[in-house]
Structures are given as structure tokens and as C-alpha cells.
Amino acid sequence: MPHLADISYSQETTIAAVHYYYQFLTKPYLPPSSIIEPPEGSWPQITKESIGHLGKTDEVIELLRHLPYIRDDGENETPEVAPGTRFVDWARFATRNWDREGVLLATDGDEWEHMPPHVVGLAMETRWPFNFHLNTKLGVIYWVKCPHAIKCAPSMEPVLDDAGDTRPRRSLDGELTGRPGRCPTYDYSNLSGETGDGSTETIRKVYRDHGWPHLDRYRKEDCLKALRNTLRETYPDLLKDGDDSSDDG
């Protein structure tokens, strides 16, 4: 198992990892047009003047200037990029006069007042109480409120720390149950021992029937169309606004 002392933060590696993850999500469901890249390498609106009042370090601000984001225009629903979670579009936050407490509560979570300045929230919860925080001193990402079953059996080796306060890191490249325009999700009701409504396995079956996870056989557009039709017939409450119109004709 890796030790915390052997891990270091790298802005270049962090940016590359975010790029990789977004590109991975375009394979099953995410529209490539949802990914927005910083113009000429950096977002000019993300500066100490625009977000310095949040109290984050210069290193955090510099990272946010160079990250790609998932488009959040405030009008259309932003696709989820983790279970019940969407990544923060810091480029958009930097252009609005958001109050400090509201931004930190959304990005750092309930413990925002105790969050060190070198830690930044990468995601905001929507349907599930999940947050992801990057520690730019230690070079690790914390999955806040990670389900117990994943903590006990992560797909990647946990990071060892003598202080015992580093949470296991989890690869999100798992078996998909993504909804159209939303995210690949795990059946967390089953992880917690509760009985689900069956929608997870229904969604998985649609993906499998269309070739997932074999990318050479996977038919993305046909799959998403079939998924909308299936959810419309069996689980209409799971469809986001705008997905309840017929795909036929």
C-alpha cells in the first residue's frame, strides 16, 4: 500500500487526471461538448481578485485557473460526473458576485469553516451527499461521506498514514448505471443493505445490451435512446427535465 509520505502534489498531474476522467465519461454518456477548456491555457476570470475572498491559497487558485470544467450555464441541467454529484465550474463562480459563505458551503460542505485554505472542493452534491476535496499539500483527494462498503473494499489500495486520517481513494471507473445526461452511478441503496427499486439493474441491462463495457461494440446513441425509453416506461421519476419527450418519429 502507498504511504502518504511517498505522495506529493503536482498541478500538471492533477490537470491530466481531470482531463482523463472527463474523457472517460464521454464514452458511455457525457456529450463531449459539455467539457469546456480554459482559453489559451488558463481562465482569465479566475484571479485573486475574483475568488481571493474565499481564503484559498495561491496554489489552489492557480490550479483552478488551468482545470477543464463541465459546462454550467445556470440554465440547462449540468451533467453529473459522479454519483449524485456535479463538479464545480469555478470559471462560472469567478464571474458572479457570489457570497463567500454560500460558495464555500456548496463546494467545501458543512465543515467549510474548518477547511484548510490549501484544500479545495471539486464537486457539489445534488442527489447524494458526496463531496470531493483536493489537498494541494498532500496530493490526495478525499471522498467525503464515502459509502462504508467502498471504504472497506476500495478498488485502489488505500493510502496509509500514521495519523489515520487519510481516507481511501476510489477509482470511479466502475460498472455503469448512467442515466441520460446524468452520471454513472453505483447502487448505493444495496451497499447500505437497503432494498432498491430495481432501477439500477434495469439501467445496467440497457448498457450491457448495447455493448458496454466493450467500447468496440458499444453503441452510445442507441443506448441513450433506449435508456430514455426504458426509464420513461418504468421509472419516469428518474428522467431529468427535457428527457421525457418521445424519441420515436
C-alpha positions in Angstrom: 0.0 0.0 0.0 1.3 3.5 -0.8 2.3 5.7 2.2 1.2 9.3 2.5 4.9 10.3 2.8 5.6 8.9 -0.7 2.8 11.0 -2.3 3.3 14.6 -3.5 1.0 17.2 -5.2 1.5 18.0 -8.8 -0.6 20.6 -10.7 0.3 19.0 -14.0 -0.7 15.5 -12.9 -3.9 16.8 -11.3 -5.0 18.6 -14.5 -4.1 15.5 -16.6 -6.2 13.3 -14.2 -9.3 15.5 -14.5 -8.9 15.5 -18.3 -8.6 11.7 -18.3 -11.7 11.3 -16.2 -13.9 13.7 -18.3 -12.8 11.9 -21.5 -13.7 8.6 -19.9 -17.2 9.8 -19.2 -17.7 10.8 -22.8 -17.5 7.1 -23.8 -20.7 6.0 -22.0 -22.9 9.1 -21.9 -21.3 12.5 -21.5 -21.6 14.8 -24.5 -18.0 16.0 -25.5 -19.4 19.5 -25.9 -20.1 19.6 -22.1 -16.3 19.8 -21.4 -15.0 23.3 -21.6 -11.3 24.1 -21.7 -9.6 27.2 -20.4 -8.8 29.7 -23.3 -5.1 29.9 -24.1 -4.3 27.6 -21.2 -6.0 29.5 -18.3 -9.2 31.1 -17.2 -8.6 34.9 -17.1 -11.6 35.4 -14.8 -10.2 33.2 -12.0 -7.9 35.5 -10.1 -7.1 36.5 -6.5 -9.3 39.5 -7.1 -12.3 37.4 -8.1 -12.1 34.5 -5.7 -9.4 35.6 -3.2 -12.2 36.3 -0.6 -12.7 32.6 -0.3 -9.4 32.3 1.5 -7.8 29.7 -0.6 -4.1 29.6 -1.3 -2.4 30.9 -4.4 -1.6 27.4 -5.4 -5.3 26.4 -5.3 -6.2 29.5 -7.3 -3.5 28.7 -9.9 -4.8 25.1 -10.2 -8.4 26.3 -10.7 -7.2 28.7 -13.5 -6.0 25.7 -15.5 -8.6 23.0 -14.9 -11.2 22.0 -17.5 -14.8 22.1 -16.3 -18.2 20.7 -17.1 -20.3 23.4 -18.6 -22.7 25.1 -16.1 -24.6 27.9 -17.7 -27.1 28.2 -15.0 -30.0 27.4 -17.3 -29.6 23.8 -18.5 -29.1 20.9 -16.1 -25.4 20.2 -15.6 -24.5 16.6 -16.2 -23.4 14.7 -13.1 -19.9 13.3 -13.2 -20.1 11.2 -10.0 -22.9 9.6 -8.1 -25.5 12.4 -7.5 -22.7 14.9 -7.9 -21.6 17.5 -10.3 -18.1 19.1 -10.5 -17.8 22.8 -9.6 -17.5 25.1 -12.6 -15.1 27.5 -10.9 -14.8 29.6 -14.1 -18.5 30.4 -13.7 -18.2 31.1 -9.9 -15.5 33.6 -10.6 -17.7 35.7 -12.9 -20.6 36.1 -10.4 -20.8 38.1 -7.2 -21.4 35.0 -5.0 -21.3 35.5 -1.3 -18.4 33.7 0.4 -20.4 31.5 2.8 -22.6 30.3 0.0 -19.8 29.3 -2.3 -17.8 27.6 0.5 -20.9 25.8 1.8 -21.6 24.5 -1.7 -18.0 23.4 -2.5 -16.5 22.6 0.9 -19.6 21.2 2.5 -21.0 21.6 6.0 -17.5 21.7 7.5 -16.4 24.7 5.3 -15.5 26.8 8.3 -12.8 24.2 9.3 -11.5 23.5 5.8 -7.8 24.4 5.4 -7.0 27.0 2.7 -4.9 24.5 0.8 -7.9 22.2 0.4 -10.5 22.9 -2.4 -13.8 21.4 -3.2 -14.0 19.9 -6.6 -17.7 18.8 -6.6 -21.1 19.8 -5.2 -23.7 17.3 -4.1 -27.0 17.0 -5.9 -28.9 13.8 -5.1 -26.3 12.1 -2.9 -24.3 13.7 0.0 -20.9 13.3 -1.7 -18.1 15.8 -1.9 -14.6 15.5 -3.2 -11.8 17.6 -1.8 -8.3 18.0 -3.2 -5.5 18.6 -0.7 -2.8 20.5 -2.5 -0.2 20.0 0.2 -0.6 16.2 0.5 -1.6 15.5 -3.1 -4.6 13.4 -2.2 -8.3 13.6 -2.8 -10.8 12.9 0.0 -14.1 11.4 -0.8 -16.3 12.8 1.9 -19.1 10.6 3.2 -17.8 7.7 1.0 -20.1 4.7 1.5 -18.8 2.3 4.1 -18.8 -0.7 1.7 -16.4 1.1 -0.6 -14.2 2.3 2.3 -13.8 -1.3 3.4 -13.2 -2.7 -0.1 -11.8 0.0 -2.4 -10.8 -0.8 -5.9 -7.5 1.0 -5.3 -5.1 0.5 -2.4 -5.8 2.8 0.5 -3.2 5.4 1.4 -1.5 4.6 4.6 -1.0 7.4 7.1 0.2 7.0 10.7 -2.3 9.7 11.8 -5.0 7.5 10.4 -6.9 10.5 8.9 -6.4 9.9 5.2 -9.4 8.4 3.5 -9.1 5.6 0.9 -9.0 6.8 -2.7 -11.5 5.2 -5.0 -11.4 4.8 -8.8 -14.7 5.8 -10.3 -14.1 3.6 -13.3 -16.8 1.1 -12.2 -19.8 -0.7 -13.6 -22.0 1.9 -15.1 -25.7 2.6 -14.4 -25.6 6.1 -16.0 -28.8 8.0 -16.8 -29.1 10.1 -19.9 -27.3 13.4 -19.3 -26.6 12.3 -15.7 -23.9 10.1 -14.3 -22.7 6.6 -14.0 -23.8 5.5 -10.5 -23.5 2.6 -8.1 -26.5 1.1 -6.4 -25.8 2.7 -3.0 -29.1 1.5 -1.6 -27.8 -2.0 -1.9 -24.4 -1.1 -0.5 -26.1 0.1 2.6 -28.2 -3.0 2.9 -31.5 -1.5 1.8 -33.7 -2.9 -0.9 -33.6 -0.7 -4.1 -36.4 -0.3 -6.6 -34.7 -2.3 -9.3 -33.8 0.6 -11.4 -30.1 0.0 -11.1 -30.2 -3.4 -12.6 -32.6 -2.2 -15.3 -30.2 0.5 -16.3 -27.2 -1.8 -16.3 -29.0 -4.2 -18.6 -29.7 -1.5 -21.1 -26.0 -0.6 -21.2 -25.0 -4.3 -21.5 -27.5 -4.9 -24.3 -25.8 -2.1 -26.2 -22.3 -3.5 -25.8 -21.0 -1.8 -22.7 -18.3 -2.1 -21.4 -16.7 -3.2 -24.7 -16.0 0.1 -26.4 -15.5 -1.5 -29.8 -19.1 -2.8 -29.7 -20.8 -0.1 -27.5 -23.5 1.9 -29.4 -23.7 5.1 -27.4 -26.5 7.0 -29.1 -28.7 3.8 -29.5 -28.1 3.1 -25.8 -29.0 6.5 -24.5 -32.2 6.5 -26.7 -33.2 3.0 -25.4 -32.4 4.1 -21.8 -34.7 7.2 -22.1 -37.5 5.0 -23.4 -37.0 2.4 -20.7 -37.0 4.9 -17.9 -40.0 6.7 -19.4 -41.9 3.4 -19.2 -40.7 2.1 -15.9 -39.1 4.8 -13.8 -40.3 8.2 -15.1 -39.2 10.0 -11.9 -35.6 9.2 -12.8 -35.7 11.3 -16.0 -34.4 14.8 -15.9 -36.4 17.7 -17.3 -36.4 17.6 -21.1 -35.8 13.8 -21.3 -39.5 12.8 -21.1 -40.3 13.5 -24.8 -40.6 10.6 -27.1 -37.6 9.5 -29.2 -39.8 7.9 -31.8 -40.6 9.6 -35.0 
